[in-house]
């Protein structure tokens, strides 16, 4: 088993992870934003804003923030390191690539499409070992992603490269799925490469309203993410809550992790941002604190015990990063 997890400020004992939000983002940019030379960002202002948001989380008892931003969506490990240092929140960043198709926000730029599995694996492994940028900030998790209802050829390369790098470096995988599909196909590929299921979080499972889908994944031994808490356009929270209560009652709370998938800052001029960006920014439920301040009390009222909630927010992240058996 693994005793430490790599954060953006260095290794941390898994016992110190504490209350962990397993899927959030400090900032995201559509691939190509950096080519727009007319777009200027005030890094200091962005950072001050991120720190203020993280400090609010810390006041609520959150200790760790996993930001599985794929490499090509404006991932900024040095920004994360500065935010972690100033706020006192542990941040885990990722290596890995996003979906190649299926959403307005797709990734996998041409440069990576031209690479094979071994080459992508080498990039992941090098980042995990040596870090990113001048300050050599090391990722602590690998992100893989698939679009809706199929696994694209580049997505499959990234899944295989991710699994191999995860085995080589003893790190975990966390995934993006789209429209509640392809979780089992992701497991087929990752486990087919020899990765243990308990080293994997299949993300965004709450996008699918069918608990038979959730069970089909967890019965194979992985964790699943109910990590879109508050995103009513994907699934109303009432359904998210009734599904969680049903799965907890069936004994699956040791395999579920919770988060918002909130994006604190987008790399757009406000007037240029597409509706998907502006609508989420206007929604009061889209914040890093909604889960603890509003969702958890509702979940408790619906029947989830305090113990089950602690299991999902504290124990499961620690056991996942430690690689502990379920
Ligand atoms: Zn995300």
Boltz pocket constraint, residues with backbone or C-beta under 6 A from the ligand:
constraints:
  - pocket:
      binder: B
      contacts: [[A, 23], [A, 24], [A, 25], [A, 68], [A, 261]]
      max_distance: 6.0
